Amino acid sequence: MHRFRLGLADLAAASFACSPLQEAVLGLRMWTHPGVYVHQTRAFERIRPEFERADTELLLALVGGNRFVPDFLTPRPTVPFPDVAAELAAVRALDPALLRAELELTHLPHHDALPPVLAAGLADPARLLARIADALEDYWERCLAPEWWPRARSVLHADIVHRSRILAERGAAALFTDLDRRLVWEDGILTLRHEAWPDDADILVEGRGLVFTPTCFARGAISSINPDLPPMISYPARGLATMAGPVEPPPTPQALGQLIGAPKARLLALLDEPTATVELARRLGVTPGAVSQHLAVLAATRLVTRARHGRVVLYARSPLAEQLLQ
């Protein structure tokens, strides 16, 4: 288990971030451990033909048998919504002399040797590091960025809005309890229990900040393998079931449909979480333009609120809309 020791200043500085590179790297588990992340299965089956054109031998070798991935591939975000190009630049900036230790820390506690493609590549660490970064960049652009990432980003951003609201309204203890059952908060110590870690670690945050990142590819809260790295905890995002396929809107009161029209009533029913226009359109099986027209009316009549979160505009039900739905 990892014990994060936080002072009052550390609690006040705790923050959330959304890392596209983390999702790309953790998402490689979809290919090495099929069936573990069921909500992503349909989307990843669609991108399989493109994945098979990538540097698959190398990409698959980056995931350990216990689903661990090298820490240097999931650096802690330095801004709330980093650009994947900037994150890949940080990967490329790793000292090649450290590459062997990073890979061995991922694989050797659970295997007798590194995967052959990695072991052979370490004859020239700088070249292997460049190959890894290039393969991830190609995988991102070829497989994830076109369709999968816009949907995932909407889910991740909505999760952060939800968690931020809990933190503001109910405090840190309620937030930690809500994130995951593996997290236990007591007397200034946030304990992360994970059976896969062989050793316990006491981590003094001491002004370094603690960053929480939602992910589509975790069964519970996780952290870096190396406890000396800047403190970060990743946790399963809410709303992943919406990525498995079309979502049938919950039933709406008949009177509400008669009052504002069935399409707008369905939109309000779907907005249990702050959601982007493109994601609402996908769930309803209509065009983003059609959704935008209805949202504009709902916003003008104060039935929805909207806020920019990073590069995404999220819509949410207003208190008035909550009353109407009831």
N, C-alpha and C positions, 0 to 999 in steps of 0.2 A: 504494500500500500504506500501511497504518497501522502505525506502530511504537509499541507501548506500553512505556514504560520503567518497570520496577517495581523498587523496593527490597525488602528483606526484609520490612519492615512492610507494604508493599503486597501482597506475596504472602500474608502471614498474614491480611490483611483481605479477600482476594478472596472473593466470595460468590455464591450463586445466588438467583434470583427467578423467579417465574412471573407474567407480566403478561397479564390478560385483554384489556386495551385493545390491547396490541401484537398479540395474535392477531386481534382484530377488524379492525384496520387492515391488517395484512399479509395477512389473509384476503381483503381486497378484490381482491387479485391473482388470486383464483380466477375472478373475473368479467372482468377485463381481459386475463388471459393464460391462457385455458383450456388444460388439458392439461399445464401445467408441474408441478402438484402432484397427481399422479395418485391418491395415496392418499385425497385428500379429494373426488374427483370425485363419487362416489356420494352422499355426505352432502350436498354442495352442490346437486346436482340436485334433491334432495328439498326443499330450502328455496328453490328458485328462485321459486315462486309468491309467497312472502312477500317475497322480495327485490324483485320487480318492483312491489310496492306501496310500497316505500320511496322515498327521495329519490335515485333511482338516478343521475340525471345528475350530481349533485354528488358522490356517493360515488365513482363511476367516475373523475371528474376528479381525485381526490386521488392517483391512482397514475400515476407517470410512465411514459413509453414503455419505460424500462429497468427498470421495476418498483420504482423508488425511491418512497418515501412521505415526506411532510414530517416532520422530526424532532420537531416539537412535538406530533405525534399519537402518538408512541411514547416518552414520557418515561421516563427510567430509574426503575424502581421504588424507592421509599424504604423498603419493607418486603418481606419475602420473598414474601408472598401478598397483594398489594393488592386492594382492592375496586374494581370497575370504576367505581362512582360516584365514588370518590375520585380515580381517574385522570382521569375526565371533568371533574371540578372543576378539576384542574390545567390541562387544555386550555382551559377557559373563562377561566382566570386569565391567559392570555397577554395581553401588552400588544398591543392591536389594531394599533398602529403597526409591530409586528414581523411582521405577517402576510404582507405582500407579499414581504419578503425570504425568509421561510420557503418560500413557494410557488415563488418564482423559483429558489431554490437547488435545488428538486426538479425543476423542469421545464426551465428555460432552457438548462442545459448540453447538453440533447439535443433541444430543440425551439426554434423561432423565437418562439413566443408561448405564453402561458398558455392553458389550455382556456377557451373563451368564458364558461362559467358562473363561473369563478373571476375572470377579468378583469373581467367586469361587476360581480361582487360586491364587488370591491375599491373601488368607489365609496363604499361604507360598510363599512369593515373590521370594525367592531364587530358589525354585523348579520351579515356573512358568517361571522365566527367563531362567533357563536351558532348560526347555521344549520348549520355543520359539526358542532358538538358535539351539537346536537339530532338531526341525521341519524344520527350514529354511535350515539347512545343508543337511538334507535328501531331501528336495524339490529341492535344487540346484543339488545334485548329481543324483537324480532319474529323474528329469524332464528337467532341463535346460542345464547342462554341456555336455551331449552326443552330441546333434545336434544343439539346438537352440543357445547356447552361441557362438560357433565359427562363426556363421553367423552374429549374432548381434555385436560381437566384431569387425568384419571387417567393418561394417557400422559405428560404433562409432569411431573407429580409423580414418577412412576416413574423418569423420566429423571434428575431431580435427585437422587433417592436413589442411583441407580447412580453418577452422577458424584461425589457426595460420598464414596461408598465408595472410589472410585479415589483421590481426593485424600487420604483418610485412610490408605489402605493403601500407596499407591505414590508419592505426592508430586505436586507441581505439574507437573513435566515430563511425567509419564505422563498426567496429566489433559489437558494441552494437546494432546498427540499424539492422544489418544482423541477429542477434541471434533470436529476437522475437519482435513482435509489442508491447508486454507488457512492454518492456524496453525502457526508455527514458533517454538520457544522456544530462545534461545541467549544466553548471557552477560547475563542480566537484561533481555532485550528480547523481548517477544512480538510477532512480526510477523504481521499479517493481510494476506494477499495477495488483492486483489480487482481484477480487470481493468477493472471499470466505473468505478473512481475515477480521475479525470484527474490528480490530484496526490498526491504522497506527503505524509505527515504524521507528525511526531514528537510523541508525546503523553506528557507527563510526568504519571504518575498522582499522585505526590507527596501521598499521604495522602487523596486524594479517593475511594479505593476503586475496585475494578474489579468490575462485576457481570456475571454470565453469565446469559442467559435462553434456555431452550430454546424453539423455535418449530416449528409445523407447516408454516410457509410460507417456507422458505429452502432453497436448493439447496446452500448452504455457509455458512460463518461470515460474518457481516456486522456492521457497526457504524453509528454515526450518520454522516450526511453531513458535518455540521459537527464537525471534530475538537476544537473548544473545549468541547463539551458534556461533562458528567460521563461518564467512561469506561464503556462498556457494549459487550458483544459478545453477539450472538444467534447461535445455532447450530442446526442441524437436530436435532430430538429423535429419540431412538431409539424403535422400536416403532410407527412410523407405519403400517406395513403392517397392523397389527391394526385400523386404522380403516376399511380398505377394504371390509370385509365380515366375515361369520362366519369364525372361525378353527377349523380342525380341530385338536384337541389332538394332540400328538405321541403315537406309540404308547407304551403303558406295559407293563412286564413283566406277563405273565399272573399270575404268583405274587402281585404286589402287588395286583392287582385282586381276587384270591381272598382276600387277607389283610384289606384294608380296604374292599372294595367298589369297583365300577367308577366310580361318580360321584366318590368321593373321590380315586381314583387319577388320573382325568382332571384334577381340580382341581390336584393336585400337579404334574402334567405341564405345565400351563399357566403355573405360577408361576415361569417363568424370570426374570421381573422382578417387583418389588413391584407389586401390582395391587389396585385397589379392588373391592369386592363387585359394584357395578353393572356394571363393565366385564367381570368374570368371567361374570356372568349373561348379558350380551349375547353374549359369544363362544361360550358353550355353548348359547344359545337356551333358557334356563330363567329362572325368576323369581329376583329377588334374595333373596327369602325362602328358597328352596330352597338357594341357595348359602350363605347365612348359617348355615343349620342344619349343613351339612357342614363349614364353616369352624370353627364352634364346637367340633365334635368333634375336628377336626384340631388346633386350638389346645390343647384340653384334653389331647391325647395328645402334645403338643410336636412335632408334625410341621410346623406353621406358626408363624411369629411375626407379630405385628401391631404397627404403630406409627402414631401420628397424624402426618400431614404436612400442616400447614395445617389445612384443614377436612376433610381426607380421611383415612380409615383405610386403610392399605395392608397387604396380606398378602404374606408371602414364605415360601419353603421354609426349613425349619430344616436344620442340618447332618445331623440324623438322617434327614430326608426325602430329602436328597441321597443318602445311603448306600442307602436303600431303593430309590430309582429306579435306582441302579447295579446 
